């Protein structure tokens, strides 16, 4: 009697993460400490939240290079709202998420209604949004964030004291990531919209013949991405306690690289929330390892580029191999 063992598609990614972690730990044991892990978590929460939105975009076969400009705009809006409107966390979340959703909705409308390719649309909106932000801020930092919001950003949970006297704990901003993970997983796995997202990424024409409303789904995907960017903007502002309009230059490449590392196909239709989370972990571990091993920071950019090119090359090779197998099957049937 054979026992069916469920497939764990993310296992190769998990093994890669474990292998890289072991190598870095051997090179510098400080990597494997809880203190370093919590610092890594807090420093990359913004990236983790944003990758969930990018995952949905890539699943549809699209790409969004405007995410860095959108989160820059939303953090600026959040900073001004905290200073001039209200320092209440819920108000800040509402303003940030509405702003992000609106900007994502604009992208979605251009792509779904006007049929402008995602790369062209988001390149255009990236330039427009950053131009407006730099015009309004003159590139200057926004300081003077209210003390009660700053105090919120410093909260940690499950605290304990190290031998050095430093008190560490789970960052409060992690509570932004948990619902984002749960909601994204639920949408992709338990809703008609989620099935439509995978179907569109597999084949747009076939998805429409199956009854999925591609225009509505694409608009939703980019709007939802904007919503998550709003969530990430509040998290980032609470951590940094100020707003730097230049903080996210080139950040879109990190977001894309982390999603691709997590096994999402750039051709669409393949990817998961767990895989994306593991991709973020690999990306962050590599960057942290380079720092701990005192490797110059410019290598981080080189590594990001190699990750993107390598992942896409592997993805294309797998796609071509699958197509050749399909052709052989068709020929045999004839």
C-alpha positions in Angstrom: 0.0 0.0 0.0 1.4 3.3 -1.1 1.0 6.4 1.1 0.5 9.6 -0.8 2.9 12.3 0.4 1.6 15.8 -0.2 3.9 17.9 -2.4 5.6 20.8 -0.7 6.5 23.0 -3.6 8.3 25.5 -1.4 10.7 22.8 -0.1 13.6 23.8 -2.5 13.3 27.4 -1.5 13.3 26.4 2.2 16.4 24.2 1.6 18.2 27.1 -0.1 17.3 29.4 2.8 18.6 26.8 5.3 21.8 26.3 3.3 22.6 30.1 3.0 21.9 30.5 6.7 24.3 27.8 7.7 27.1 29.2 5.5 26.6 32.7 7.0 26.5 31.3 10.5 29.7 29.5 10.0 31.3 32.7 8.7 29.9 34.8 11.5 28.1 33.2 14.4 26.4 36.5 15.3 24.0 35.8 12.5 22.2 33.0 14.3 21.4 35.1 17.4 17.8 36.0 18.4 18.9 39.7 18.5 20.0 39.6 14.9 16.8 37.8 13.9 14.6 40.4 15.5 16.6 43.2 14.0 16.2 41.5 10.6 12.5 41.2 11.1 11.9 44.8 12.0 14.2 46.1 9.3 12.4 44.2 6.5 8.7 44.3 7.5 8.0 47.0 4.9 9.5 44.8 2.2 7.6 41.8 3.3 4.2 43.6 3.2 4.9 45.1 -0.2 5.9 41.7 -1.7 2.4 40.4 -1.0 0.9 43.0 -3.3 3.7 42.4 -5.9 3.0 38.7 -5.8 -0.6 39.3 -7.0 0.6 41.5 -9.8 3.2 39.0 -11.0 0.6 36.2 -10.8 -1.4 38.0 -13.4 1.6 38.2 -15.7 2.2 41.8 -14.9 4.9 43.9 -13.3 4.9 47.1 -11.2 7.9 49.3 -11.1 6.0 52.2 -9.5 5.8 50.6 -6.0 8.8 52.6 -4.7 7.3 55.9 -5.8 3.8 55.0 -4.5 5.1 54.1 -1.0 7.2 57.3 -1.1 4.1 59.3 -1.8 2.0 57.5 0.8 4.7 58.0 3.5 4.8 61.7 2.7 1.0 61.9 2.9 1.1 59.9 6.2 3.7 62.2 7.6 1.8 65.4 6.8 -1.5 63.8 8.1 0.2 62.9 11.4 1.4 66.4 11.9 -1.5 68.5 10.5 -4.6 66.3 10.9 -4.3 63.7 13.7 -1.7 61.5 15.4 -4.2 58.7 15.9 -3.0 55.4 14.5 -6.3 54.4 13.0 -6.6 57.8 11.2 -3.1 57.4 9.9 -3.9 53.9 8.7 -7.1 55.0 7.0 -5.4 57.9 5.2 -2.5 55.8 4.1 -4.5 52.9 2.9 -6.9 55.1 1.0 -4.1 57.0 -0.6 -2.3 53.8 -1.6 -5.5 52.2 -2.9 -6.2 55.3 -5.0 -2.8 55.3 -6.6 -3.0 51.6 -7.3 -6.5 52.0 -8.7 -5.1 54.5 -11.2 -2.5 52.0 -12.4 -5.2 49.3 -12.6 -7.4 51.5 -14.7 -4.7 52.3 -17.2 -3.7 48.6 -17.5 -7.2 47.0 -17.6 -9.3 49.7 -19.3 -6.8 51.4 -21.7 -4.9 48.2 -22.3 -1.5 49.9 -21.7 1.2 47.2 -20.9 1.9 47.1 -17.1 5.6 47.9 -17.5 4.8 51.0 -19.6 2.0 52.2 -17.3 4.0 51.8 -14.1 7.1 53.4 -15.6 5.0 56.4 -16.4 3.2 56.7 -13.1 6.5 56.1 -11.3 8.0 59.2 -12.9 4.8 61.3 -12.4 4.4 60.4 -8.7 8.1 61.0 -7.9 8.1 64.3 -9.7 5.1 65.5 -7.7 6.5 64.2 -4.4 9.9 65.9 -5.0 8.1 69.1 -6.0 6.0 69.2 -2.8 8.8 68.2 -0.4 11.8 69.7 -2.3 13.5 66.4 -1.4 13.6 67.5 2.3 12.8 65.1 5.2 9.6 65.5 7.1 10.2 65.6 10.8 8.1 66.6 13.8 6.1 63.3 13.9 3.9 63.5 17.1 5.4 61.8 20.2 2.5 59.5 20.8 2.9 57.9 17.3 6.7 57.7 17.9 6.0 55.9 21.2 3.8 53.4 19.4 6.5 52.6 17.0 8.9 51.8 19.8 6.6 49.2 21.4 7.8 45.6 21.5 6.0 42.4 22.6 7.3 39.4 24.6 10.3 41.4 25.9 13.3 40.0 27.7 16.7 41.4 28.7 20.0 40.3 27.2 23.2 39.9 29.2 24.3 43.2 27.7 21.3 44.9 29.3 19.5 45.6 26.1 15.8 44.8 26.1 14.5 43.2 22.9 11.2 41.8 21.8 8.8 41.2 18.8 8.3 44.6 17.1 4.7 45.9 17.2 4.9 46.5 13.4 4.8 42.8 13.0 1.1 43.0 13.7 0.7 44.8 10.3 2.3 41.9 8.5 0.2 39.1 10.0 -3.2 40.3 8.8 -1.7 41.1 5.4 -0.4 37.6 5.1 -3.7 36.1 6.2 -5.9 38.3 3.9 -3.7 37.7 0.8 -3.6 33.9 1.4 -7.4 33.9 1.8 -8.0 35.9 -1.4 -5.7 33.7 -3.5 -6.9 30.4 -2.1 -10.5 30.8 -1.0 -12.1 33.3 -3.4 -13.2 33.5 -7.0 -11.0 36.6 -7.5 -8.0 34.4 -6.4 -8.8 31.7 -8.9 -9.2 34.5 -11.5 -5.8 35.9 -10.7 -4.1 32.5 -11.4 -6.3 32.0 -14.5 -5.4 35.4 -16.0 -1.7 34.7 -15.4 -2.0 31.3 -17.0 -3.8 32.5 -20.1 -5.8 35.7 -20.3 -8.1 34.6 -23.2 -8.9 31.3 -21.6 -9.7 33.0 -18.3 -12.1 35.3 -20.0 -13.8 32.4 -21.8 -14.1 30.7 -18.4 -16.2 33.7 -17.3 -13.6 35.7 -15.3 -13.9 39.5 -15.6 -10.2 40.3 -16.4 -10.7 44.0 -16.3 -12.2 44.0 -12.8 -9.7 41.5 -11.5 -6.7 43.5 -12.7 -8.2 46.7 -11.3 -8.7 44.9 -8.0 -5.1 43.5 -8.0 -3.4 46.9 -8.5 -5.8 48.6 -6.0 -5.1 45.8 -3.4 -1.4 46.3 -3.9 -1.8 50.0 -3.2 -3.8 49.1 -0.1 -0.9 47.0 1.2 1.6 49.7 0.3 -0.5 52.0 2.6 -0.1 49.5 5.4 3.6 49.3 4.7 3.9 53.1 4.7 2.5 53.4 8.2 4.7 50.5 9.5 7.8 52.2 7.9 7.0 55.6 9.3 6.4 54.2 12.8 9.8 52.5 12.7 11.8 55.4 11.2 9.9 58.1 13.1 10.4 60.5 10.2 9.9 60.6 6.4 12.7 60.6 3.8 11.4 61.2 0.2 14.6 59.5 -1.1 14.4 56.4 1.2 12.9 54.1 -1.4 15.1 54.8 -4.5 15.5 51.5 -6.3 13.3 49.7 -3.8 11.1 48.2 -6.5 13.9 46.0 -7.6 14.2 44.5 -4.1 10.4 43.8 -4.0 10.5 42.1 -7.4 13.6 40.1 -6.6 12.1 38.8 -3.3 8.9 37.7 -5.1 10.8 36.0 -7.9 13.1 34.3 -5.3 10.0 32.9 -3.7 9.2 30.9 -6.8 6.7 33.2 -8.5 6.9 33.0 -12.3 7.4 36.3 -14.1 5.2 34.8 -16.9 2.3 34.6 -14.5 0.1 31.9 -13.0 2.7 30.5 -10.5 3.5 31.6 -7.0 2.3 31.4 -3.4 2.2 33.5 -0.2 4.5 31.0 1.6 6.9 31.0 -1.2 7.0 34.8 -1.3 7.6 34.9 2.5 10.5 32.5 2.1 11.8 34.6 -0.9 11.8 37.7 1.4 13.7 35.7 4.0 16.4 34.6 1.5 16.8 38.1 0.2 17.1 39.5 3.7 19.5 36.8 4.9 21.8 37.4 1.8 21.9 41.1 2.5 22.5 40.6 6.2 25.2 38.1 5.5 27.0 40.4 3.2 27.0 43.1 5.9 28.1 40.7 8.7 31.0 39.4 6.5 32.0 43.1 5.9 31.5 42.8 2.1 31.1 46.2 0.4 27.5 47.4 0.1 27.7 47.8 -3.7 27.8 44.0 -3.9 24.2 44.0 -2.6 23.0 45.7 -5.8 25.0 43.3 -7.9 23.5 40.4 -6.0 20.0 41.7 -6.5 20.6 42.0 -10.3 22.0 38.5 -10.4 19.1 37.1 -8.4 16.5 38.6 -10.8 18.4 37.5 -14.0 19.1 34.0 -12.6 15.5 33.5 -11.3 14.0 34.6 -14.6 16.4 32.4 -16.6 15.5 29.3 -14.5 11.8 30.2 -14.9 12.1 30.5 -18.7 14.1 27.2 -18.9 11.4 25.4 -16.9 8.7 26.9 -19.1 10.4 25.8 -22.3 10.9 22.3 -20.9 7.3 22.0 -20.1 6.3 23.2 -23.6 8.5 20.6 -25.2 6.9 17.9 -23.1 3.5 19.1 -24.1 4.5 19.0 -27.8 5.7 15.5 -27.5 2.5 14.4 -25.8 0.4 16.0 -28.6 2.5 14.3 -31.3 2.2 10.9 -29.6 -1.6 11.3 -29.4 -1.8 12.1 -33.1 
